[in-house]
Amino acid sequence: MAVFSAQPVIEIAPEFAAERAPKVAPATLLDLIVARVRMALQSEAGPARSALEARLAGPDGAARSRVTEAFGLSATAIDLLDLACALAADPSLGEAYSAAQGAAQRVCPTENLARRLFGHADRSDEPVWRAGMPLAVWGLLVPIARVAGEPDAFEADPRIVDWLRGVVGLDAALVGRARLIEAQPPFAAWPVAATARDAVRATDSGNPARVVVAAAPGSGRATFAAAVAAALNRRALAVDPAGIEDVPDLLMRARRLARLADLILVWRHQDGLQLRAHPAAAPLEFVTTGPRGRIAPIDGTTDLAVPLPGPDRDERRELWRRLIAVAATWPSASVDALSSRPGIVAGDIVAVARSAPSGPEQAIDRLRARARAALGDTARALTPRLRWDDMVLPAPTREALEEIAFEAGARLRLLAEPEPGRLFARNGGLAALFSGPSGTGKTMAAEAIADRLGADLLIVDLAATVSKYIGETAKNLSRVFDEAAGAGCILLFDEADALFAKRTEIKDSHDRHANTDTNHLLQLLEGFDGLAILATNRRANMDPAFVRRIRHVVEFARPAAAERRIIWRRAIAALAGESRAAELASLLDALADQHELTAAQIKNAMLTARYAAMREGGPINAEQIRRGLGRELIKDGRPANAPARATRIRLG
């Protein structure tokens, strides 16, 4: 693999250098340039000098000719560059330069020296060193600190000297930021040939072109760019400008290298990054961005948008088995489950494969850890601890949850089939609304579904998401959905009525933007590949039109007496053991029959009793349980010792 090492001056692997650099021995060209300068200093003319100029104009001078053509240098400019490069190759020339300029301090070349030595003194050429001229714009020469009364003098940029030696070198500004992208076989769904054709068509029109590749990080955006570059018989160089302070200098040095080595640049876009046409627009570049990234346009540049599709389930399965040798021995169902996880991109599989997981369970754990590490501050990831059997629900509610969990696991397989994928592409988003009083198990059900699907639960922090500033809520919501998609998480919007409230009449700009946020949220839900769960205890406050577009609506009611008995017994068994639960069974059954409580209230009552028992130094007893119950009744606005009939709650 041809790669850059992490040194300020880097030699690219021999096969790449041979492909891009001059087809001569590395020292030959600089030797010829030094000889040319010495002949000029000695005013030598005749057949020898003519033969030398012919060699420089031929194959032996290919790298020098490349510099001339790539940057549009005039004859005087290339002569001045020759003087500077010759001095870098042979420092003893400094004495000859000072002698030729009649001043001991003038050991570096000047423009006047170049004109005089190479017969340009009588030319009326404009200066070759000034703002906007190629030598300055592309940093081919470095001006030396000027002394008052002295003419401008120059040194050659070290990377240009490297190039003439036959070495493709990285500037210090590019070290750690630039890497050659190894061409890989593209995924079947990638539009490599079509993008290559569109790029050629755009550049043939005379305008520069940018291919904007939009997909989640790790989706293979740079690899796609390399595949398109290979289709054009070019190589791709990825550049990550994150955190760079001097963006114009980075643009110049990256584009200078691209011109010299005939590379296509692949920029990793960052928020706020201005990829201007500086010093000049490249004929063709790539920019990689997120699914909803926006790139500022450049006047005169044609942008080609490519939303990059990810690998399908079969391609993911092949990746797992190709990158992890031991995966061939894993159960087929386990590999299918890994390949069907939403939000998993090729980069995730590559990263997990490098960690050499021993089995599919460890692979899933590492996928989840990788996903959690990428989350921002608008949501928190919860690794499920509650399982399906922990839920105590009526049969219809449990069946509704079974349907949701099955659909979430099977939908990608279904939509991967041609006809379902074609007809139901707009029905890709899977959303479920859990409605009911507080404490009835909505969040617990979401956690149990996440456990069933082997995914983390991403709980949205509404305080960090909803903003009073116009446009910020939509931006935060987009970030949440992008993070959930990239992490393969299940989204949970608790108290969802705050986000999905009824749309209002438009009375001012805030009303208009609030409605816009709701519409934006609907679009995000419909385009989300994973499962989004919305929980509310105020369904009446939610927009009916919005609720109608949700695929599953599940009502959670307070548990009936039979369900309360199970919850009481499970709670005490978890806190005090099965034997104590059996001893207090009659009391617990009586409490379940007498008091209409939610599962959360029963658990809190038992937790209060357990702490009381710990404090008093004995097992849980009936009095402690009654005290815990009384505390929950008081919090609910009911007397602690009220009879059941007086505390009965009307449902529906």
Backbone hydrogen bonds, N-H to C=O, Kabsch-Sander energy under -0.5 kcal/mol:
donor,donor_aa,acceptor,acceptor_aa,energy
3,V,1,M,-0.7
7,Q,5,S,-0.7
10,I,8,P,-0.5
12,I,10,I,-0.6
16,F,13,A,-1.2
17,A,13,A,-2.2
18,A,14,P,-2.9
19,E,15,E,-1.0
20,R,16,F,-2.5
21,A,17,A,-2.9
24,V,22,P,-1.1
28,T,25,A,-1.3
29,L,25,A,-0.6
31,D,27,A,-2.0
32,L,28,T,-2.1
33,I,29,L,-2.3
34,V,30,L,-2.7
35,A,31,D,-2.4
36,R,32,L,-2.3
37,V,33,I,-2.2
38,R,34,V,-2.5
39,M,35,A,-2.4
40,A,36,R,-2.0
41,L,37,V,-2.5
42,Q,38,R,-1.9
43,S,40,A,-1.2
44,E,39,M,-3.0
50,S,46,G,-2.0
51,A,47,P,-2.7
52,L,48,A,-2.0
53,E,49,R,-2.5
54,A,50,S,-2.0
55,R,51,A,-2.1
56,L,52,L,-2.3
57,A,53,E,-1.6
58,G,54,A,-0.7
58,G,55,R,-0.8
61,G,55,R,-0.9
61,G,58,G,-1.4
62,A,59,P,-1.7
65,S,61,G,-2.7
66,R,62,A,-2.2
67,V,63,A,-1.7
68,T,64,R,-2.1
69,E,65,S,-2.7
70,A,66,R,-3.1
71,F,67,V,-1.8
72,G,68,T,-0.8
73,L,68,T,-1.8
78,I,74,S,-2.3
79,D,75,A,-1.9
80,L,76,T,-2.4
81,L,77,A,-2.2
82,D,78,I,-2.3
83,L,79,D,-2.2
84,A,80,L,-1.9
85,C,81,L,-2.7
86,A,82,D,-2.8
87,L,83,L,-1.8
88,A,84,A,-1.7
89,A,85,C,-1.9
90,D,86,A,-2.6
93,L,90,D,-2.2
94,G,91,P,-2.0
95,E,92,S,-1.0
96,A,92,S,-0.7
97,Y,93,L,-2.4
98,S,94,G,-2.4
99,A,95,E,-2.3
100,A,96,A,-2.5
101,Q,97,Y,-1.6
102,G,98,S,-0.6
102,G,99,A,-0.8
103,A,98,S,-1.9
106,R,103,A,-1.5
107,V,105,Q,-1.6
111,E,152,D,-0.6
114,A,110,T,-1.9
115,R,111,E,-2.2
116,R,112,N,-2.4
117,L,113,L,-2.8
118,F,114,A,-1.8
119,G,116,R,-0.9
120,H,115,R,-3.2
121,A,115,R,-1.0
123,R,120,H,-1.8
130,R,128,V,-0.6
133,M,130,R,-2.3
136,A,133,M,-0.9
137,V,133,M,-3.0
138,W,134,P,-2.5
139,G,136,A,-1.0
140,L,135,L,-1.2
141,L,135,L,-1.2
142,V,155,E,-3.4
144,I,153,A,-2.5
150,E,147,V,-2.6
154,F,109,P,-1.8
155,E,142,V,-2.1
156,A,84,A,-0.5
157,D,140,L,-2.5
160,I,157,D,-1.2
161,V,157,D,-1.7
162,D,158,P,-2.5
163,W,159,R,-2.0
164,L,160,I,-2.0
165,R,161,V,-1.2
165,R,162,D,-0.7
166,G,162,D,-0.6
166,G,163,W,-1.3
167,V,162,D,-2.7
169,G,167,V,-0.9
174,L,171,D,-1.6
175,V,171,D,-0.9
175,V,172,A,-0.7
177,R,174,L,-2.2
178,A,174,L,-1.9
179,R,238,A,-2.0
181,I,236,A,-2.3
182,E,180,L,-0.6
190,W,187,F,-1.5
192,V,190,W,-1.9
195,T,191,P,-2.1
196,A,192,V,-2.4
197,R,193,A,-2.3
198,D,194,A,-2.5
199,A,195,T,-2.6
200,V,196,A,-2.2
201,R,197,R,-2.4
202,A,198,D,-2.3
203,T,199,A,-2.5
204,D,200,V,-2.4
205,S,201,R,-0.7
205,S,202,A,-0.7
206,G,203,T,-1.7
207,N,202,A,-0.9
209,A,283,P,-2.0
210,R,302,T,-2.9
211,V,285,E,-2.6
212,V,210,R,-0.7
212,V,304,L,-2.6
213,V,211,V,-0.8
213,V,287,V,-2.7
214,A,212,V,-0.7
214,A,306,V,-2.0
215,A,213,V,-0.5
215,A,289,T,-2.2
219,S,216,A,-1.8
224,F,220,G,-2.6
225,A,221,R,-2.1
226,A,222,A,-2.3
227,A,223,T,-1.9
228,V,224,F,-2.3
229,A,225,A,-2.7
230,A,226,A,-2.5
231,A,227,A,-1.8
232,L,228,V,-1.0
232,L,229,A,-0.7
233,N,230,A,-1.8
234,R,229,A,-2.7
235,R,262,D,-0.7
237,L,264,I,-2.5
238,A,179,R,-2.7
238,A,236,A,-0.5
239,V,266,V,-2.8
240,D,177,R,-2.3
244,I,241,P,-2.2
247,V,245,E,-1.3
250,L,246,D,-1.9
251,L,247,V,-2.8
252,M,248,P,-2.4
253,R,249,D,-2.5
254,A,250,L,-2.5
255,R,251,L,-2.5
256,R,252,M,-2.3
257,L,253,R,-2.0
258,A,254,A,-2.2
259,R,255,R,-2.1
260,L,256,R,-2.3
261,A,257,L,-2.9
262,D,258,A,-0.8
263,L,258,A,-1.8
264,I,235,R,-2.5
265,L,263,L,-0.5
265,L,284,L,-0.5
266,V,237,L,-2.6
267,W,286,F,-3.0
268,R,239,V,-2.2
269,H,267,W,-0.8
269,H,288,T,-2.7
273,L,270,Q,-2.3
275,L,273,L,-0.8
276,R,274,Q,-1.8
278,H,276,R,-2.1
285,E,209,A,-1.8
286,F,265,L,-2.7
287,V,211,V,-2.6
288,T,267,W,-3.1
289,T,213,V,-2.5
293,G,290,G,-1.6
301,T,298,I,-2.3
302,T,208,P,-2.8
303,D,301,T,-0.5
304,L,210,R,-3.5
305,A,303,D,-0.6
306,V,212,V,-3.0
308,L,214,A,-2.2
308,L,306,V,-0.8
316,R,312,D,-2.4
317,R,313,R,-2.5
318,E,314,D,-2.2
319,L,315,E,-2.1
320,W,316,R,-2.6
321,R,317,R,-2.1
322,R,318,E,-2.3
323,L,319,L,-2.7
324,I,320,W,-1.8
325,A,323,L,-0.6
327,A,324,I,-1.5
328,A,325,A,-1.5
329,T,326,V,-2.0
330,W,327,A,-1.0
334,S,331,P,-0.5
335,V,331,P,-2.0
336,D,332,S,-2.4
337,A,333,A,-2.2
338,L,334,S,-2.3
339,S,335,V,-2.4
340,S,336,D,-1.3
341,R,337,A,-0.5
341,R,338,L,-0.9
344,I,341,R,-1.1
345,V,343,G,-0.5
347,G,218,G,-3.3
348,D,345,V,-0.8
349,I,345,V,-1.5
350,V,346,A,-2.4
351,A,347,G,-2.4
352,V,348,D,-2.6
353,A,349,I,-2.4
354,R,350,V,-1.8
355,S,351,A,-0.9
355,S,352,V,-0.7
356,A,353,A,-1.6
363,A,359,G,-1.9
364,I,360,P,-2.3
365,D,361,E,-2.2
366,R,362,Q,-2.2
367,L,363,A,-2.0
368,R,364,I,-2.5
369,A,365,D,-2.3
370,R,366,R,-2.1
371,A,367,L,-2.1
372,R,368,R,-2.6
373,A,369,A,-1.8
374,A,370,R,-0.7
374,A,371,A,-1.0
375,L,372,R,-1.4
380,R,459,I,-2.3
382,L,457,L,-2.9
390,D,387,R,-1.5
391,M,388,W,-1.5
393,L,391,M,-0.6
398,R,394,P,-2.4
399,E,395,A,-2.6
400,A,396,P,-2.1
401,L,397,T,-2.0
402,E,398,R,-2.2
403,E,399,E,-2.1
404,I,400,A,-1.8
405,A,401,L,-2.6
406,F,402,E,-2.5
407,E,403,E,-2.6
408,A,404,I,-2.6
409,G,405,A,-1.6
410,A,406,F,-1.9
411,R,407,E,-2.2
414,L,410,A,-2.1
415,L,411,R,-3.0
416,A,412,L,-1.0
417,E,414,L,-1.5
421,G,417,E,-2.7
422,R,418,P,-2.0
423,L,419,E,-2.8
424,F,420,P,-2.5
427,N,424,F,-1.4
428,G,425,A,-1.0
429,G,526,E,-1.1
430,L,530,G,-1.1
431,A,429,G,-0.6
432,A,532,A,-2.3
433,L,552,H,-3.0
434,F,432,A,-0.5
434,F,534,L,-3.5
435,S,433,L,-0.6
435,S,554,V,-2.7
436,G,536,T,-1.8
440,T,437,P,-1.3
445,A,441,G,-2.3
446,A,442,K,-1.9
447,E,443,T,-2.3
448,A,444,M,-2.4
449,I,445,A,-2.3
450,A,446,A,-2.2
451,D,447,E,-2.3
452,R,448,A,-2.3
453,L,449,I,-2.1
454,G,450,A,-0.7
454,G,451,D,-0.8
455,A,450,A,-2.6
457,L,382,L,-2.8
458,L,456,D,-0.6
458,L,490,I,-3.6
459,I,380,R,-2.8
459,I,457,L,-0.8
460,V,458,L,-0.6
460,V,492,L,-2.4
461,D,378,T,-2.3
462,L,460,V,-1.0
464,A,461,D,-0.7
465,T,461,D,-0.9
466,V,462,L,-2.8
472,E,469,Y,-1.7
473,T,469,Y,-0.7
475,K,471,G,-1.6
476,N,472,E,-2.7
477,L,473,T,-2.7
478,S,474,A,-2.3
479,R,475,K,-1.9
480,V,476,N,-2.3
481,F,477,L,-2.5
482,D,478,S,-2.4
483,E,479,R,-2.6
484,A,480,V,-2.6
485,A,481,F,-2.6
486,G,482,D,-2.7
487,A,483,E,-1.8
488,G,484,A,-1.0
489,C,484,A,-1.8
490,I,456,D,-2.6
491,L,489,C,-0.5
491,L,531,L,-2.3
492,L,458,L,-2.6
493,F,533,I,-2.8
494,D,492,L,-0.8
496,A,493,F,-0.6
496,A,535,A,-3.2
498,A,495,E,-1.9
499,L,496,A,-1.6
500,F,496,A,-2.7
502,K,541,N,-1.7
507,K,505,E,-1.0
512,R,508,D,-2.0
513,H,509,S,-2.3
514,A,510,H,-2.3
515,N,511,D,-2.3
516,T,512,R,-1.8
517,D,513,H,-2.3
518,T,514,A,-1.8
519,N,515,N,-2.3
520,H,516,T,-2.6
521,L,517,D,-2.3
522,L,518,T,-2.1
523,Q,519,N,-2.0
524,L,520,H,-2.2
525,L,521,L,-2.5
526,E,522,L,-2.3
527,G,523,Q,-1.5
528,F,524,L,-0.6
528,F,525,L,-0.9
532,A,430,L,-2.4
533,I,491,L,-3.4
534,L,432,A,-3.1
535,A,493,F,-2.9
535,A,533,I,-0.5
536,T,434,F,-2.4
541,N,538,R,-1.7
542,M,539,R,-2.0
543,D,500,F,-1.9
547,V,543,D,-2.3
548,R,544,P,-2.2
549,R,545,A,-0.7
549,R,546,F,-1.0
550,I,547,V,-1.6
551,R,431,A,-0.5
552,H,431,A,-1.7
554,V,433,L,-3.2
556,F,435,S,-3.6
557,A,555,E,-0.6
564,R,560,A,-2.6
565,R,561,A,-2.2
566,I,562,A,-1.4
567,I,563,E,-2.2
568,W,564,R,-2.9
569,R,565,R,-2.4
570,R,566,I,-2.7
571,A,567,I,-2.3
572,I,568,W,-2.2
573,A,569,R,-2.2
574,A,570,R,-2.1
575,L,571,A,-1.6
576,A,572,I,-3.3
577,G,572,I,-0.6
577,G,573,A,-1.3
581,A,577,G,-1.7
582,A,578,E,-2.2
583,E,579,S,-1.9
584,L,580,R,-1.9
585,A,582,A,-1.0
588,L,584,L,-2.5
589,D,585,A,-2.6
590,A,586,S,-2.0
591,L,587,L,-2.6
592,A,588,L,-2.4
593,D,589,D,-2.0
594,Q,590,A,-2.0
595,H,591,L,-2.2
597,L,595,H,-1.1
599,A,439,G,-0.7
600,A,439,G,-1.7
602,I,598,T,-2.2
603,K,599,A,-2.4
604,N,600,A,-2.3
605,A,601,Q,-2.3
606,M,602,I,-2.3
607,L,603,K,-2.3
608,T,604,N,-2.4
609,A,605,A,-2.0
610,R,606,M,-2.3
611,Y,607,L,-2.2
612,A,608,T,-2.1
613,A,609,A,-2.3
614,M,610,R,-2.2
615,R,611,Y,-2.5
616,E,612,A,-2.3
617,G,613,A,-1.1
618,G,613,A,-2.0
625,I,621,N,-1.8
626,R,622,A,-2.4
627,R,623,E,-2.3
628,G,624,Q,-2.3
629,L,625,I,-2.5
630,G,626,R,-2.8
631,R,627,R,-2.1
632,E,628,G,-1.5
633,L,629,L,-2.3
634,I,630,G,-2.4
635,K,631,R,-2.1
636,D,632,E,-1.3
637,G,634,I,-1.9
638,R,633,L,-3.1
642,A,639,P,-1.3
647,T,643,P,-1.1
647,T,644,A,-0.7
648,R,645,R,-0.8
651,L,649,I,-0.5
